[in-house]
């Protein structure tokens, strides 16, 4: 059995498919202590040299308890293709009192179930990736990240009618309902905006706000 780890930096990752493996690898690169649980022996062996991996069935509450699942403050449920497995694993983590449970969902209905049984954060990797690419393909935005509660952050080029003006004069919040967070000029480091920040044609803008309002603002390009 795996050594129990009470470190607040330790993360329990369940399922080493593409989603779970990507999270575990990234966390490992960030210096986080990772314990991965995978029922498929081939996947478990594949990643065993990268971070700690235990071959076990996380659908079993007893197995998770023996692995010390309750000692982790953060857990990620990367199992999404099997609704039953996803729900059982999430429910087990809730019963163990894990403080933060991140769970992958493959549909809105799946996500609703996960939230109802106690998942704190539900992610939709396929939907989010598709939405992000669609906004980029449209040519209006360079990057697009939609958060919760209708809050979105985008990277975009400046609309023509704001080029050559300082931020204070533009009154973007009053006119368009969006917030200009920062500006990246070619060859220069990113800078948070101030009232004196001047917008140039070659700049890249980081803007936040309601997605509908951001779409309208981007249409001005």
PyMOL commands that set and color helices and strands:
alter all, ss='L'
color gray80, all
select helices_A, chain A and resi 18-29+41-47+61-66+69-71+83-95+108-117+125-137+160-162+167-170+172-176+211-218
alter helices_A, ss='H'
color red, helices_A
select strands_A, chain A and resi 11-14+34-38+52-55+74-77+100-104+121-123+143-146+152-157+179-184+191-192+204-209
alter strands_A, ss='S'
color yellow, strands_A
deselect
rebuild
show_as cartoon
